[in-house]
Amino acid sequence: MVVNQRLVSFLTDNQFSLLKAIAHADVVGQPFGNEFIKRFELPSASSVKSALKVLVDKDLVYQTPSGYIVYDRFLGLWLKRI
């Protein structure tokens, strides 16, 4: 899992927290919603929006019709374990 550790080392704390939260939730329909933000103790909705844009741009998170998911299945599984 060294590759995953190296990959996430390039993320800010907010980006990493959001990526981990999306992995734990499996699919996130409303990433800016109060329920999701409070459940995973994320910063403000504007911070989540900025972090989500970076994660999508880096192809770490993908938007499906159901919501946002971690693009790499194995990365998602690893994030759930840490």
LOVOTOR-153578 format. One record per atom (N, C-alpha, C, O): residue in one letter; residue number from 0; z, x negated, y. Coordinates in steps of 0.02 Angstrom, whole numbers. Atoms other than C-alpha are relative to their C-alpha. Layout:
BEGIN
@fivo = A&nuvo = NUM&c3 = Z&c1 = X&c2 = Y
...
***
This chain:
BEGIN
@fivo = M&nuvo = 0&c3 = 0&c1 = -40&c2 = -60
@fivo = M&nuvo = 0&c3 = 0&c1 = 0&c2 = 0
@fivo = M&nuvo = 0&c3 = 0&c1 = -42&c2 = 63
@fivo = M&nuvo = 0&c3 = 12&c1 = -16&c2 = 118
@fivo = V&nuvo = 1&c3 = 3&c1 = 45&c2 = -57
@fivo = V&nuvo = 1&c3 = -16&c1 = -151&c2 = 113
@fivo = V&nuvo = 1&c3 = -53&c1 = 23&c2 = 50
@fivo = V&nuvo = 1&c3 = -43&c1 = 17&c2 = 111
@fivo = V&nuvo = 2&c3 = 54&c1 = -23&c2 = -44
@fivo = V&nuvo = 2&c3 = -178&c1 = -80&c2 = 181
@fivo = V&nuvo = 2&c3 = 25&c1 = 56&c2 = 45
@fivo = V&nuvo = 2&c3 = 11&c1 = 57&c2 = 105
@fivo = N&nuvo = 3&c3 = -26&c1 = -56&c2 = -39
@fivo = N&nuvo = 3&c3 = -91&c1 = 80&c2 = 236
@fivo = N&nuvo = 3&c3 = 50&c1 = -24&c2 = 52
@fivo = N&nuvo = 3&c3 = 50&c1 = 0&c2 = 109
@fivo = Q&nuvo = 4&c3 = -49&c1 = 27&c2 = -47
@fivo = Q&nuvo = 4&c3 = 51&c1 = -18&c2 = 317
@fivo = Q&nuvo = 4&c3 = -35&c1 = -35&c2 = 58
@fivo = Q&nuvo = 4&c3 = -15&c1 = -28&c2 = 116
@fivo = R&nuvo = 5&c3 = 37&c1 = 34&c2 = -52
@fivo = R&nuvo = 5&c3 = -73&c1 = -124&c2 = 412
@fivo = R&nuvo = 5&c3 = -35&c1 = 50&c2 = 45
@fivo = R&nuvo = 5&c3 = -37&c1 = 42&c2 = 106
@fivo = L&nuvo = 6&c3 = 36&c1 = -51&c2 = -38
@fivo = L&nuvo = 6&c3 = -173&c1 = 29&c2 = 465
@fivo = L&nuvo = 6&c3 = 46&c1 = 34&c2 = 50
@fivo = L&nuvo = 6&c3 = 29&c1 = 41&c2 = 109
@fivo = V&nuvo = 7&c3 = -45&c1 = -36&c2 = -45
@fivo = V&nuvo = 7&c3 = -24&c1 = 120&c2 = 538
@fivo = V&nuvo = 7&c3 = 34&c1 = -46&c2 = 50
@fivo = V&nuvo = 7&c3 = 62&c1 = -22&c2 = 100
@fivo = S&nuvo = 8&c3 = -30&c1 = 46&c2 = -48
@fivo = S&nuvo = 8&c3 = 39&c1 = -36&c2 = 625
@fivo = S&nuvo = 8&c3 = -40&c1 = -1&c2 = 66
@fivo = S&nuvo = 8&c3 = -14&c1 = -23&c2 = 117
@fivo = F&nuvo = 9&c3 = 41&c1 = -2&c2 = -60
@fivo = F&nuvo = 9&c3 = -103&c1 = -10&c2 = 750
@fivo = F&nuvo = 9&c3 = 10&c1 = 65&c2 = 39
@fivo = F&nuvo = 9&c3 = -23&c1 = 76&c2 = 90
@fivo = L&nuvo = 10&c3 = -12&c1 = -64&c2 = -32
@fivo = L&nuvo = 10&c3 = -38&c1 = 163&c2 = 797
@fivo = L&nuvo = 10&c3 = 63&c1 = -4&c2 = 43
@fivo = L&nuvo = 10&c3 = 109&c1 = -42&c2 = 29
@fivo = T&nuvo = 11&c3 = -61&c1 = -6&c2 = -40
@fivo = T&nuvo = 11&c3 = 88&c1 = 206&c2 = 932
@fivo = T&nuvo = 11&c3 = 50&c1 = 41&c2 = -41
@fivo = T&nuvo = 11&c3 = 33&c1 = 71&c2 = -92
@fivo = D&nuvo = 12&c3 = -51&c1 = -40&c2 = 34
@fivo = D&nuvo = 12&c3 = 251&c1 = 288&c2 = 879
@fivo = D&nuvo = 12&c3 = -19&c1 = 73&c2 = -2
@fivo = D&nuvo = 12&c3 = -10&c1 = 106&c2 = -53
@fivo = N&nuvo = 13&c3 = 20&c1 = -71&c2 = -3
@fivo = N&nuvo = 13&c3 = 187&c1 = 458&c2 = 936
@fivo = N&nuvo = 13&c3 = -57&c1 = 14&c2 = -48
@fivo = N&nuvo = 13&c3 = -56&c1 = 65&c2 = -83
@fivo = Q&nuvo = 14&c3 = 57&c1 = -9&c2 = 45
@fivo = Q&nuvo = 14&c3 = 24&c1 = 438&c2 = 840
@fivo = Q&nuvo = 14&c3 = 23&c1 = -1&c2 = -73
@fivo = Q&nuvo = 14&c3 = 2&c1 = 40&c2 = -113
@fivo = F&nuvo = 15&c3 = -25&c1 = 5&c2 = 68
@fivo = F&nuvo = 15&c3 = 115&c1 = 383&c2 = 683
@fivo = F&nuvo = 15&c3 = 42&c1 = 61&c2 = -19
@fivo = F&nuvo = 15&c3 = 34&c1 = 88&c2 = -74
@fivo = S&nuvo = 16&c3 = -42&c1 = -59&c2 = 14
@fivo = S&nuvo = 16&c3 = 242&c1 = 525&c2 = 695
@fivo = S&nuvo = 16&c3 = -43&c1 = 62&c2 = -12
@fivo = S&nuvo = 16&c3 = -29&c1 = 101&c2 = -57
@fivo = L&nuvo = 17&c3 = 45&c1 = -58&c2 = 9
@fivo = L&nuvo = 17&c3 = 102&c1 = 652&c2 = 714
@fivo = L&nuvo = 17&c3 = -38&c1 = -6&c2 = -65
@fivo = L&nuvo = 17&c3 = -45&c1 = 44&c2 = -101
@fivo = L&nuvo = 18&c3 = 37&c1 = 10&c2 = 63
@fivo = L&nuvo = 18&c3 = 2&c1 = 578&c2 = 570
@fivo = L&nuvo = 18&c3 = 45&c1 = 17&c2 = -60
@fivo = L&nuvo = 18&c3 = 23&c1 = 50&c2 = -107
@fivo = K&nuvo = 19&c3 = -47&c1 = -13&c2 = 54
@fivo = K&nuvo = 19&c3 = 155&c1 = 584&c2 = 459
@fivo = K&nuvo = 19&c3 = 17&c1 = 75&c2 = -4
@fivo = K&nuvo = 19&c3 = 22&c1 = 103&c2 = -59
@fivo = A&nuvo = 20&c3 = -14&c1 = -71&c2 = -1
@fivo = A&nuvo = 20&c3 = 194&c1 = 763&c2 = 512
@fivo = A&nuvo = 20&c3 = -57&c1 = 41&c2 = -29
@fivo = A&nuvo = 20&c3 = -46&c1 = 88&c2 = -67
@fivo = I&nuvo = 21&c3 = 58&c1 = -35&c2 = 28
@fivo = I&nuvo = 21&c3 = 17&c1 = 820&c2 = 472
@fivo = I&nuvo = 21&c3 = -3&c1 = -10&c2 = -75
@fivo = I&nuvo = 21&c3 = -18&c1 = 37&c2 = -112
@fivo = A&nuvo = 22&c3 = -1&c1 = 13&c2 = 72
@fivo = A&nuvo = 22&c3 = 30&c1 = 737&c2 = 302
@fivo = A&nuvo = 22&c3 = 52&c1 = 44&c2 = -35
@fivo = A&nuvo = 22&c3 = 38&c1 = 72&c2 = -88
@fivo = H&nuvo = 23&c3 = -53&c1 = -40&c2 = 30
@fivo = H&nuvo = 23&c3 = 194&c1 = 826&c2 = 265
@fivo = H&nuvo = 23&c3 = -17&c1 = 75&c2 = 0
@fivo = H&nuvo = 23&c3 = 1&c1 = 111&c2 = -46
@fivo = A&nuvo = 24&c3 = 17&c1 = -71&c2 = -6
@fivo = A&nuvo = 24&c3 = 125&c1 = 994&c2 = 323
@fivo = A&nuvo = 24&c3 = -62&c1 = 19&c2 = -42
@fivo = A&nuvo = 24&c3 = -74&c1 = 78&c2 = -54
@fivo = D&nuvo = 25&c3 = 63&c1 = -9&c2 = 37
@fivo = D&nuvo = 25&c3 = -38&c1 = 972&c2 = 223
@fivo = D&nuvo = 25&c3 = -57&c1 = 25&c2 = 45
@fivo = D&nuvo = 25&c3 = -107&c1 = -10&c2 = 52
@fivo = V&nuvo = 26&c3 = 50&c1 = -27&c2 = -47
@fivo = V&nuvo = 26&c3 = -137&c1 = 1081&c2 = 346
@fivo = V&nuvo = 26&c3 = 38&c1 = 26&c2 = 61
@fivo = V&nuvo = 26&c3 = 86&c1 = 63&c2 = 54
@fivo = V&nuvo = 27&c3 = -33&c1 = -22&c2 = -62
@fivo = V&nuvo = 27&c3 = -89&c1 = 1110&c2 = 528
@fivo = V&nuvo = 27&c3 = -49&c1 = 40&c2 = 42
@fivo = V&nuvo = 27&c3 = -96&c1 = 13&c2 = 70
@fivo = G&nuvo = 28&c3 = 44&c1 = -44&c2 = -38
@fivo = G&nuvo = 28&c3 = -170&c1 = 1259&c2 = 611
@fivo = G&nuvo = 28&c3 = 14&c1 = -3&c2 = 75
@fivo = G&nuvo = 28&c3 = -32&c1 = 4&c2 = 115
@fivo = Q&nuvo = 29&c3 = -19&c1 = 1&c2 = -70
@fivo = Q&nuvo = 29&c3 = -74&c1 = 1246&c2 = 774
@fivo = Q&nuvo = 29&c3 = 42&c1 = -62&c2 = 16
@fivo = Q&nuvo = 29&c3 = 103&c1 = -58&c2 = 20
@fivo = P&nuvo = 30&c3 = -37&c1 = 62&c2 = -11
@fivo = P&nuvo = 30&c3 = -27&c1 = 1065&c2 = 809
@fivo = P&nuvo = 30&c3 = 37&c1 = -2&c2 = 67
@fivo = P&nuvo = 30&c3 = 82&c1 = -43&c2 = 76
@fivo = F&nuvo = 31&c3 = -33&c1 = -1&c2 = -65
@fivo = F&nuvo = 31&c3 = 25&c1 = 1108&c2 = 987
@fivo = F&nuvo = 31&c3 = 53&c1 = 54&c2 = 5
@fivo = F&nuvo = 31&c3 = 85&c1 = 62&c2 = 57
@fivo = G&nuvo = 32&c3 = -48&c1 = -55&c2 = 1
@fivo = G&nuvo = 32&c3 = 135&c1 = 1254&c2 = 937
@fivo = G&nuvo = 32&c3 = 72&c1 = -25&c2 = -2
@fivo = G&nuvo = 32&c3 = 87&c1 = -77&c2 = -32
@fivo = N&nuvo = 33&c3 = -71&c1 = 19&c2 = -3
@fivo = N&nuvo = 33&c3 = 322&c1 = 1248&c2 = 969
@fivo = N&nuvo = 33&c3 = 31&c1 = -8&c2 = -69
@fivo = N&nuvo = 33&c3 = 71&c1 = -53&c2 = -81
@fivo = E&nuvo = 34&c3 = -29&c1 = 3&c2 = 67
@fivo = E&nuvo = 34&c3 = 363&c1 = 1281&c2 = 786
@fivo = E&nuvo = 34&c3 = -15&c1 = -66&c2 = -34
@fivo = E&nuvo = 34&c3 = 30&c1 = -98&c2 = -62
@fivo = F&nuvo = 35&c3 = 20&c1 = 63&c2 = 31
@fivo = F&nuvo = 35&c3 = 265&c1 = 1130&c2 = 723
@fivo = F&nuvo = 35&c3 = 34&c1 = -59&c2 = 36
@fivo = F&nuvo = 35&c3 = 59&c1 = -105&c2 = 3
@fivo = I&nuvo = 36&c3 = -29&c1 = 55&c2 = -40
@fivo = I&nuvo = 36&c3 = 328&c1 = 1017&c2 = 864
@fivo = I&nuvo = 36&c3 = 75&c1 = -6&c2 = -14
@fivo = I&nuvo = 36&c3 = 100&c1 = -61&c2 = -23
@fivo = K&nuvo = 37&c3 = -72&c1 = 2&c2 = 13
@fivo = K&nuvo = 37&c3 = 510&c1 = 1065&c2 = 835
@fivo = K&nuvo = 37&c3 = 15&c1 = -19&c2 = -73
@fivo = K&nuvo = 37&c3 = 61&c1 = -57&c2 = -86
@fivo = R&nuvo = 38&c3 = -12&c1 = 14&c2 = 71
@fivo = R&nuvo = 38&c3 = 498&c1 = 1059&c2 = 645
@fivo = R&nuvo = 38&c3 = -2&c1 = -75&c2 = -16
@fivo = R&nuvo = 38&c3 = 37&c1 = -100&c2 = -55
@fivo = F&nuvo = 39&c3 = 8&c1 = 72&c2 = 14
@fivo = F&nuvo = 39&c3 = 440&c1 = 878&c2 = 647
@fivo = F&nuvo = 39&c3 = 26&c1 = -44&c2 = 57
@fivo = F&nuvo = 39&c3 = 13&c1 = -104&c2 = 58
@fivo = E&nuvo = 40&c3 = -31&c1 = 36&c2 = -56
@fivo = E&nuvo = 40&c3 = 534&c1 = 827&c2 = 806
@fivo = E&nuvo = 40&c3 = -49&c1 = -44&c2 = 37
@fivo = E&nuvo = 40&c3 = -38&c1 = -103&c2 = 49
@fivo = L&nuvo = 41&c3 = 53&c1 = 36&c2 = -36
@fivo = L&nuvo = 41&c3 = 376&c1 = 778&c2 = 897
@fivo = L&nuvo = 41&c3 = 13&c1 = 6&c2 = 75
@fivo = L&nuvo = 41&c3 = 51&c1 = 49&c2 = 97
@fivo = P&nuvo = 42&c3 = -8&c1 = -5&c2 = -73
@fivo = P&nuvo = 42&c3 = 364&c1 = 747&c2 = 1085
@fivo = P&nuvo = 42&c3 = -35&c1 = 62&c2 = 26
@fivo = P&nuvo = 42&c3 = -53&c1 = 107&c2 = -13
@fivo = S&nuvo = 43&c3 = 30&c1 = -58&c2 = -32
@fivo = S&nuvo = 43&c3 = 288&c1 = 871&c2 = 1206
@fivo = S&nuvo = 43&c3 = -71&c1 = 14&c2 = -27
@fivo = S&nuvo = 43&c3 = -102&c1 = -28&c2 = -58
@fivo = A&nuvo = 44&c3 = 67&c1 = -20&c2 = 22
@fivo = A&nuvo = 44&c3 = 127&c1 = 966&c2 = 1170
@fivo = A&nuvo = 44&c3 = -54&c1 = -45&c2 = 30
@fivo = A&nuvo = 44&c3 = -104&c1 = -59&c2 = -3
@fivo = S&nuvo = 45&c3 = 50&c1 = 44&c2 = -31
@fivo = S&nuvo = 45&c3 = 32&c1 = 855&c2 = 1292
@fivo = S&nuvo = 45&c3 = -3&c1 = -68&c2 = -36
@fivo = S&nuvo = 45&c3 = -57&c1 = -97&c2 = -43
@fivo = S&nuvo = 46&c3 = -1&c1 = 63&c2 = 38
@fivo = S&nuvo = 46&c3 = 88&c1 = 699&c2 = 1197
@fivo = S&nuvo = 46&c3 = -33&c1 = 9&c2 = -68
@fivo = S&nuvo = 46&c3 = -68&c1 = -35&c2 = -92
@fivo = V&nuvo = 47&c3 = 32&c1 = -15&c2 = 65
@fivo = V&nuvo = 47&c3 = 36&c1 = 780&c2 = 1033
@fivo = V&nuvo = 47&c3 = -75&c1 = 5&c2 = 9
@fivo = V&nuvo = 47&c3 = -113&c1 = -20&c2 = -33
@fivo = K&nuvo = 48&c3 = 72&c1 = -7&c2 = -13
@fivo = K&nuvo = 48&c3 = -133&c1 = 822&c2 = 1109
@fivo = K&nuvo = 48&c3 = -32&c1 = -69&c2 = 7
@fivo = K&nuvo = 48&c3 = -86&c1 = -81&c2 = -21
@fivo = S&nuvo = 49&c3 = 27&c1 = 68&c2 = -9
@fivo = S&nuvo = 49&c3 = -161&c1 = 641&c2 = 1163
@fivo = S&nuvo = 49&c3 = -1&c1 = -38&c2 = -66
@fivo = S&nuvo = 49&c3 = -51&c1 = -71&c2 = -82
@fivo = A&nuvo = 50&c3 = -3&c1 = 35&c2 = 64
@fivo = A&nuvo = 50&c3 = -105&c1 = 573&c2 = 994
@fivo = A&nuvo = 50&c3 = -51&c1 = 27&c2 = -49
@fivo = A&nuvo = 50&c3 = -83&c1 = -10&c2 = -86
@fivo = L&nuvo = 51&c3 = 48&c1 = -31&c2 = 46
@fivo = L&nuvo = 51&c3 = -212&c1 = 697&c2 = 899
@fivo = L&nuvo = 51&c3 = -71&c1 = -22&c2 = 15
@fivo = L&nuvo = 51&c3 = -111&c1 = -34&c2 = -30
@fivo = K&nuvo = 52&c3 = 67&c1 = 23&c2 = -18
@fivo = K&nuvo = 52&c3 = -367&c1 = 646&c2 = 996
@fivo = K&nuvo = 52&c3 = -14&c1 = -69&c2 = -28
@fivo = K&nuvo = 52&c3 = -68&c1 = -82&c2 = -55
@fivo = V&nuvo = 53&c3 = 8&c1 = 68&c2 = 26
@fivo = V&nuvo = 53&c3 = -340&c1 = 464&c2 = 948
@fivo = V&nuvo = 53&c3 = -8&c1 = 2&c2 = -76
@fivo = V&nuvo = 53&c3 = -51&c1 = -32&c2 = -104
@fivo = L&nuvo = 54&c3 = 3&c1 = -3&c2 = 73
@fivo = L&nuvo = 54&c3 = -310&c1 = 508&c2 = 765
@fivo = L&nuvo = 54&c3 = -66&c1 = 28&c2 = -24
@fivo = L&nuvo = 54&c3 = -93&c1 = 6&c2 = -75
@fivo = V&nuvo = 55&c3 = 66&c1 = -28&c2 = 17
@fivo = V&nuvo = 55&c3 = -469&c1 = 613&c2 = 759
@fivo = V&nuvo = 55&c3 = -54&c1 = -52&c2 = 14
@fivo = V&nuvo = 55&c3 = -99&c1 = -62&c2 = -27
@fivo = D&nuvo = 56&c3 = 50&c1 = 51&c2 = -18
@fivo = D&nuvo = 56&c3 = -569&c1 = 476&c2 = 848
@fivo = D&nuvo = 56&c3 = 0&c1 = -58&c2 = -50
@fivo = D&nuvo = 56&c3 = -52&c1 = -88&c2 = -62
@fivo = K&nuvo = 57&c3 = -5&c1 = 54&c2 = 49
@fivo = K&nuvo = 57&c3 = -506&c1 = 348&c2 = 721
@fivo = K&nuvo = 57&c3 = -14&c1 = 23&c2 = -71
@fivo = K&nuvo = 57&c3 = -7&c1 = -15&c2 = -119
@fivo = D&nuvo = 58&c3 = 15&c1 = -30&c2 = 65
@fivo = D&nuvo = 58&c3 = -555&c1 = 464&c2 = 578
@fivo = D&nuvo = 58&c3 = 60&c1 = -1&c2 = -48
@fivo = D&nuvo = 58&c3 = 51&c1 = -6&c2 = -108
@fivo = L&nuvo = 59&c3 = -60&c1 = -5&c2 = 42
@fivo = L&nuvo = 59&c3 = -376&c1 = 473&c2 = 515
@fivo = L&nuvo = 59&c3 = 18&c1 = 73&c2 = -13
@fivo = L&nuvo = 59&c3 = 48&c1 = 89&c2 = -63
@fivo = V&nuvo = 60&c3 = -12&c1 = -72&c2 = 5
@fivo = V&nuvo = 60&c3 = -365&c1 = 661&c2 = 544
@fivo = V&nuvo = 60&c3 = -67&c1 = 35&c2 = 10
@fivo = V&nuvo = 60&c3 = -109&c1 = 15&c2 = 50
@fivo = Y&nuvo = 61&c3 = 63&c1 = -38&c2 = -1
@fivo = Y&nuvo = 61&c3 = -503&c1 = 788&c2 = 517
@fivo = Y&nuvo = 61&c3 = 17&c1 = 73&c2 = 12
@fivo = Y&nuvo = 61&c3 = 66&c1 = 99&c2 = -14
@fivo = Q&nuvo = 62&c3 = -10&c1 = -71&c2 = -13
@fivo = Q&nuvo = 62&c3 = -517&c1 = 965&c2 = 582
@fivo = Q&nuvo = 62&c3 = -42&c1 = 41&c2 = -48
@fivo = Q&nuvo = 62&c3 = -103&c1 = 36&c2 = -48
@fivo = T&nuvo = 63&c3 = 34&c1 = -46&c2 = 46
@fivo = T&nuvo = 63&c3 = -561&c1 = 1094&c2 = 448
@fivo = T&nuvo = 63&c3 = 5&c1 = 70&c2 = 31
@fivo = T&nuvo = 63&c3 = 40&c1 = 79&c2 = 81
@fivo = P&nuvo = 64&c3 = -8&c1 = -68&c2 = -26
@fivo = P&nuvo = 64&c3 = -582&c1 = 1281&c2 = 476
@fivo = P&nuvo = 64&c3 = 72&c1 = 25&c2 = -5
@fivo = P&nuvo = 64&c3 = 92&c1 = 69&c2 = 34
@fivo = S&nuvo = 65&c3 = -70&c1 = -22&c2 = 8
@fivo = S&nuvo = 65&c3 = -401&c1 = 1301&c2 = 417
@fivo = S&nuvo = 65&c3 = 48&c1 = -37&c2 = 46
@fivo = S&nuvo = 65&c3 = 101&c1 = -12&c2 = 62
@fivo = G&nuvo = 66&c3 = -43&c1 = 40&c2 = -44
@fivo = G&nuvo = 66&c3 = -330&c1 = 1165&c2 = 530
@fivo = G&nuvo = 66&c3 = -11&c1 = -74&c2 = -11
@fivo = G&nuvo = 66&c3 = -60&c1 = -94&c2 = -42
@fivo = Y&nuvo = 67&c3 = 6&c1 = 73&c2 = 4
@fivo = Y&nuvo = 67&c3 = -302&c1 = 978&c2 = 540
@fivo = Y&nuvo = 67&c3 = 32&c1 = -25&c2 = -64
@fivo = Y&nuvo = 67&c3 = 84&c1 = -1&c2 = -86
@fivo = I&nuvo = 68&c3 = -24&c1 = 31&c2 = 61
@fivo = I&nuvo = 68&c3 = -279&c1 = 872&c2 = 384
@fivo = I&nuvo = 68&c3 = -6&c1 = -76&c2 = 7
@fivo = I&nuvo = 68&c3 = -45&c1 = -101&c2 = 48
@fivo = V&nuvo = 69&c3 = 9&c1 = 73&c2 = 4
@fivo = V&nuvo = 69&c3 = -255&c1 = 687&c2 = 347
@fivo = V&nuvo = 69&c3 = -63&c1 = -11&c2 = -40
@fivo = V&nuvo = 69&c3 = -69&c1 = 14&c2 = -96
@fivo = Y&nuvo = 70&c3 = 66&c1 = 8&c2 = 29
@fivo = Y&nuvo = 70&c3 = -431&c1 = 631&c2 = 306
@fivo = Y&nuvo = 70&c3 = 2&c1 = -35&c2 = -68
@fivo = Y&nuvo = 70&c3 = -33&c1 = -14&c2 = -115
@fivo = D&nuvo = 71&c3 = -4&c1 = 38&c2 = 62
@fivo = D&nuvo = 71&c3 = -386&c1 = 505&c2 = 170
@fivo = D&nuvo = 71&c3 = 57&c1 = 27&c2 = -43
@fivo = D&nuvo = 71&c3 = 116&c1 = 24&c2 = -24
@fivo = R&nuvo = 72&c3 = -49&c1 = -32&c2 = 44
@fivo = R&nuvo = 72&c3 = -297&c1 = 591&c2 = 26
@fivo = R&nuvo = 72&c3 = 56&c1 = -50&c2 = -20
@fivo = R&nuvo = 72&c3 = 115&c1 = -31&c2 = -20
@fivo = F&nuvo = 73&c3 = -50&c1 = 49&c2 = 21
@fivo = F&nuvo = 73&c3 = -209&c1 = 431&c2 = -31
@fivo = F&nuvo = 73&c3 = 46&c1 = -20&c2 = 58
@fivo = F&nuvo = 73&c3 = 106&c1 = -32&c2 = 48
@fivo = L&nuvo = 74&c3 = -42&c1 = 13&c2 = -59
@fivo = L&nuvo = 74&c3 = -149&c1 = 393&c2 = 145
@fivo = L&nuvo = 74&c3 = 49&c1 = 57&c2 = 10
@fivo = L&nuvo = 74&c3 = 108&c1 = 45&c2 = 24
@fivo = G&nuvo = 75&c3 = -44&c1 = -58&c2 = -7
@fivo = G&nuvo = 75&c3 = -79&c1 = 569&c2 = 155
@fivo = G&nuvo = 75&c3 = 56&c1 = -1&c2 = -51
@fivo = G&nuvo = 75&c3 = 113&c1 = 14&c2 = -34
@fivo = L&nuvo = 76&c3 = -52&c1 = 4&c2 = 52
@fivo = L&nuvo = 76&c3 = 14&c1 = 548&c2 = -9
@fivo = L&nuvo = 76&c3 = 50&c1 = -55&c2 = 15
@fivo = L&nuvo = 76&c3 = 110&c1 = -46&c2 = 6
@fivo = W&nuvo = 77&c3 = -44&c1 = 55&c2 = -19
@fivo = W&nuvo = 77&c3 = 83&c1 = 381&c2 = 48
@fivo = W&nuvo = 77&c3 = 46&c1 = 20&c2 = 57
@fivo = W&nuvo = 77&c3 = 106&c1 = 4&c2 = 56
@fivo = L&nuvo = 78&c3 = -40&c1 = -21&c2 = -57
@fivo = L&nuvo = 78&c3 = 142&c1 = 456&c2 = 213
@fivo = L&nuvo = 78&c3 = 54&c1 = 50&c2 = -20
@fivo = L&nuvo = 78&c3 = 108&c1 = 50&c2 = 10
@fivo = K&nuvo = 79&c3 = -51&c1 = -47&c2 = 24
@fivo = K&nuvo = 79&c3 = 234&c1 = 594&c2 = 120
@fivo = K&nuvo = 79&c3 = 58&c1 = -35&c2 = -34
@fivo = K&nuvo = 79&c3 = 114&c1 = -9&c2 = -35
@fivo = R&nuvo = 80&c3 = -51&c1 = 37&c2 = 37
@fivo = R&nuvo = 80&c3 = 332&c1 = 463&c2 = 23
@fivo = R&nuvo = 80&c3 = 44&c1 = -43&c2 = 45
@fivo = R&nuvo = 80&c3 = 98&c1 = -63&c2 = 24
@fivo = I&nuvo = 81&c3 = -40&c1 = 44&c2 = -43
@fivo = I&nuvo = 81&c3 = 393&c1 = 362&c2 = 172
@fivo = I&nuvo = 81&c3 = 41&c1 = 40&c2 = 50
@fivo = I&nuvo = 81&c3 = 77&c1 = 11&c2 = 90
***
